[in-house]
Amino acid sequence: MKILLFLLIYGLFAPNNGAWLQRFFSEKPHVEVAHEEPVLDTLTLMFIGDVMSHSPQVDAARLPDGTYDYAPCYRFLAPYIASADICIANMEVPLAGSPYTGYPQFSCPDAMMSQLFDAGVDIFLTANNHTCDKGGKGIRRTIHVMDSLGIPHTGTWLNSTDYFQRNPLIIDKNGFRIAVLNYTYGTNGIPAPNPFIVNLLDSTAIARDIARARELKADYIVVMPHWGIEYERKQNKGQKGYANYIYECGADMVIGGHPHVVQPITLKNKNEYGVAQRVTAYSLGNFVSNQRKRYTDGGIIVKCQLVRDTNGVIQITDYEYLPYWVYKGTCQGKYQYHILPAKHAVENCAWYNIHGADSVALNLFYNDTKSLIDSVPESNFDFTSAIR
């Protein structure tokens, strides 16, 4: 009160007819008000192709002590894989234990899968035409190995109880509830023995599973079928028909595998920003294999970003693809099947130790892939900084 009285008296007798007092009461201190942007939920989904294990690959990974080291195989793509919130791979070989075998009936060392998990893959698909290569033993052991390591998987189950408890696979991440469904057109004529269940590509099952996923409050559903004709570079009518049906049943994305070559990506239902909301990849090609013929010696990774807006609507806001090539040779002093980012390898052949016929094959694969995938931008990930 004494201070206020002093100000009144001073203001009345101060020069300029009390202008100072007027300014004191009229001017407010300037305060910066922060206008915060709404925090939106975001999630990046990544998909890689067929993980194969031919006998020469097993030999390349075997160490003198009898263990297996696949880390050099995955090293160059690991930083990119780790950039996704959820990465899903098709494990197209059973983990049936020793003796390890290649084509036509596979059994793969556990390390090939577990070290790919260490490299950043989060979920494995197990329904494919090689699921029953080693019978019930292979199905059981594959499930048990993944379960023992705490690795999510879907496509095969121990019995009907296991099926109803774990199908569909639901993953909670970054505020999203993602359902993953996996089906195969068949199992090379080898039926799954009782009581094992392999998810077969069937319209009734697809509709039922998608409905069940919605009942379980999944807010985004990805269907990953094993389908198509091997080595055909274009999707057929059957694939297109199933894709349309899957979307009609309420799925949000379709990512396919099996042909061992890359097939096109189609984009539909663009939003007001011109970003497609239906991304369908018909075949990602081989992630790794001993196949060396044209079109089979590599594949693509597809990456999509989801955003939940302030109204709770989930939309795709970005997508890209990354072509990669499998180099069978010595890189950085280690002989292995090295999975290389194709563009970076083309631009740095000497650093990767790629010469002669290998360089020709790399360039051919890269150009073949770019000519086929023209609807989705290629990734500009900085591999130079990430791996050197």
N, C-alpha and C positions, 0 to 999 in steps of 0.2 A: 504494500500500500504506500509506503514512504517513497519507493522508487517511482511509482506511478504519479504521485503528487509532484515529485521533483520534475518529472518529464513534462507535466502540464504547465508548471510555472516557467520552466525553461523555454518551452515552446511558445508561450504567450509573449515573452520578452525577447525572444531570439530574433535576429535579423530576418528579413524577408517575410515579415508578417506571419510567422508561424509555419512557413512552408516545410521546415524540417520536421515538425510534429505531424503534419499531414502525410508526409512521405513515410514516416515511421509506421503509422496505422494502415496506410493504404497498400504499401508494397509487401508482398508475401515472399518468403524465401523460396528460391527455385529448387524444386525436388524432382529428380529424374524418376519416372515411373517405368518399371520394366514391363514390357509387353511380351510375356513368354509365349512361344509357339506351343500348341498342344503337343504332348508327347504321344506319338503313335507307336503301336506295336509293329515291329518288323521281324521278318523271318526269311532267311535265304535257304532254299531247297536246292540240292545238287544231286545229279543222277549220273552214274557211270555204268558202262556196259558189261559185257559177258566176261567173267573171270574164269579163264580156262587153265588147265594144268596138264599139258602134254608131257610125255616122258623126258624130252630134252630140257624142259624147264625145271623139272625136279632135279635132274643131274646138275644143272647150272647152279642151283641153290644149295646143293649139298656141300657141307663143310667136312674137313678131314675127320672130325670127331663124330660124324654121323648126324649132326643137327643140321637145320636148314635156315638159311639167311636170305630173306626176300627184301630186306630193307633197301639194298641198292636198286632193286627193281622199281620201287615206289618213290625213291628219294626225290626225283626232280618234279614230280607232281604233288608231293605231300604238302608244300606250302599253299598251293591252290586249293586242294581238298580241304585243308584246315580252315579256309576262309568261309566255309559254309556253316550254317547252324545245324543243318541235318543233311548228311550225305548218304545215299542209298546205292548199293551195288548188287548186281546179280551174281551170286556164287553158283556157277554152273557146274560144279563138281562136288560130289559128296566127300565128307571127311570120314572115310570108312576105315582108316588106319592102315598100317603096313600089312602086306607089301603094297607100295604105291604103284599105281598103273595109270597109263594114259589112254588115249583113244583105242577102242571104242567104249570101254567101260572104265570110268575114271575112279581113282581114289587118290586124294590129295593130302599132302602133309598139312597138319593143323597150322603150322607157322605161316603158310601162305595167306590164310584167312586172318589169323590173329595179328600178324604184322601189318596187314592192310587196315585192320581196325586201329592199330597204333598210329598208322599214317593219317587217320582222320575219317575213315568210313564209319558211320554210326549204325547202319541197319543193313542186314543181308537178306536177299530174297533166296528162297530155296526150292521153289516150284519151277522146274524146267524139264526138258526132255532127258536129262541125265540123272534126275533125282533117284531113280530106282536102279541105277547101274549096279550097285552092290546089295540090292534087296533091302530087307528090313534092317539089317545090320548097319548099312550105310545111312539110312534115314535116321535111325535111333542115335547113332554116334554123332552125326552132324548136329542134331538138336542138342544132345548132351554137352558137346564141346562148347557150343555157343552159349548155352545156359550157364555152364561152369564159369565162363568169363564175363557173364553179365551182358552179353551182346544181344540186342533185340533182333528178331528175325521173324519171317512169316512166309507161308507157302506150304509148309508141311507140319504135321502134328503126330504125336505118338499114338493118339487114339481119339475117340469122339469126345471124351471129357476134356482133353487137352484142347481140342478144336473149339469147343464152345466157350472155353475159358479165355482163349487167346486169339480168337478171330472175331472181328478184325483187329489188327495191331493198331493201337492208339498211342501216339507220342505227344506228350505235353512239353512245349518249348516256347519260351518268349511270349507267353500269353496265348499261344495258339494250341489248338487240339487237332492234331493231324492224324488222319486214318490212312493206313497203307494196305492195299490189297494186291495180292500176287496170284496169277493163274498161269497154267501152261496148257498148250494145245494137246499134249500127250507126253508119254514117258518111253518113247521108242519101243512100244509094244510090250513093255515089262510092267505088268500091273503092280500097284502097291499092295503088298501082303497085309492081311489083317494083323493087328487092328490099326495100322498106319493110314493116315489120310494125306493125300496130295491134292491140292486145289486145282481142279481141272477147269479149263475155259468153258463155261457153261452159262447161258443167259439167265437161267433161273437162279443159279448160285450168285451171279453178279448182282442181280436185282435185290436178292435177299440180303447180301452182305452190305451193300450200300445203304439200304434201309436200316440195317442194324447199326451201322456206323453213325447214322443220324440219331438213332435212339440213344446211343452212347455219348451224344452231345459233341460229336466231331464237327468242327466248323470248316474243315477243308479235307477233301478226299482225293487221294492219288491212287490210281489203278495202274498196275504194272504187269501187262500180259507178256507171256512168252509165246510168240506167234509168228506168222509169216513164212515165207519160203527162203531157205538158206541160199545165200549168195545173190539174191535178187536185190537190186539197188532201188527199187521202187515198191511202195506198198501195194498190196493187191486188194481186190474187192472185199475179201473176207476181213482184212484188217480194218479197212475203212468202215465197213458195216458194223463191226464190233465197237469201234471207237465211237461212232454215232450213237449206238445203243447204250454204251457206258455213260455217255453224257446225258442221254435222255433219262437214265435211271437216277441221275443226280450227282455224278462224280464231277470233280473240278479240273482234273488233269489226267492225261494218259501218256505214259512213257513205256515204250516197248523194247523188246530184245529178241534174240535168237538167230536172225539171219547171218550174223557174223560179218556183216558189212553195214556201213552207214546208210540209212534211208532218210528221206526228207523230213523236215519239221514243218508242220502247218500251223498257221495262226488264224484264229477266228474270234468273233465277238469283241471287236475293238471298242474300248471305252471312249469317253469324250476327249481323252488325251492321245488317242491313237494307239494305245497299248492293248494288245490282244489279251483276252481273258481265258481263251482256250488254247493252250500250248500242247500240241500233240507231236511227240517224237516217236516215229514208227520203229526205228531201230538205231541204237547207239553204237553198234558194231562191237568188235572185241576190245575189251579193256587190256587184256594181255593173253597171248596164246603163242603157239609155235607156227601158226599159219602165216605163210610168207607170200602168198600169191597177191596179185594186185587187188586192192580194195579190202583185203582181210587183215592187213598188217597194222591196223590202227583203229581208231574210233573217235568218238566225240564225247565230251562232257557237256551236259546241259545244266545251266544254273538260272534260277528264277528268284526274284525277290517279291515277297508278299508284304502288304501293308494293311493294317486294320485302321480305317479312318475313324473320325470322332463319332460317326453314326453307327459304328460297329460293323461296317461293311468291309469285307476282305477283298482286296484287288491285287492283281499282279501289276507291279510298277516298273519292272525291268526284267530283261532276260538276255542271255548270251550263250554262246557255245564256244568250247575250246577243243580244237582238233589235236590229237596226240598220235604219235607214231611209236611203234615198238621196235627198238633197235636191239638186234641180237649180236652182241659183240662186247668188246672191252671199252669201258668208259671210266675214266679216273682210276685206272689200274685194276678194275674189277670186271671179270667176264660175267655177264648176266643178261637177262632180258630187260633192258632199261626202257621204261615208258617215258617218252620225251614230249614236251610241249612242241607241237610240230613247227609253228612259226618261229619260235625262238631257236629251235634246232636248225632250221633252214638258214637263219641269219648267223648262226654260230657253229657251223659244221666242224671247224677245226678244234674248237674248245671241247666239243663232244666226241672228238676223234672219229668223225664220220667222213668217209672218203669213197671215191670210186662208185661202184655199183650201189652201195648203201646210200650214198648221197642222191643218186638218181632215183632210187625207190622212195626215199623220204620226200623229195620234191614232187614226185608223181602222186604220192598219197595226198600231200597237202593240197595240190592243185585240183585233184579229183574231188576232194571233200569240199573245197571252197566253191567249186562249180555246182555242187549239189545243194548246199545249204546257202540259200540266198535271201532267206526271209528273216534271219536272226543275226544280229551283229556278233562278230567274233570278239572274244575276250581280249582286253588290252592289259591283262595282269602283268606286273613287272617281275618276270622270272629272273632277270639279271640280279636284281637286288635280293631276291628271295633265296636263291640257291648258291650264290657265290660267297 
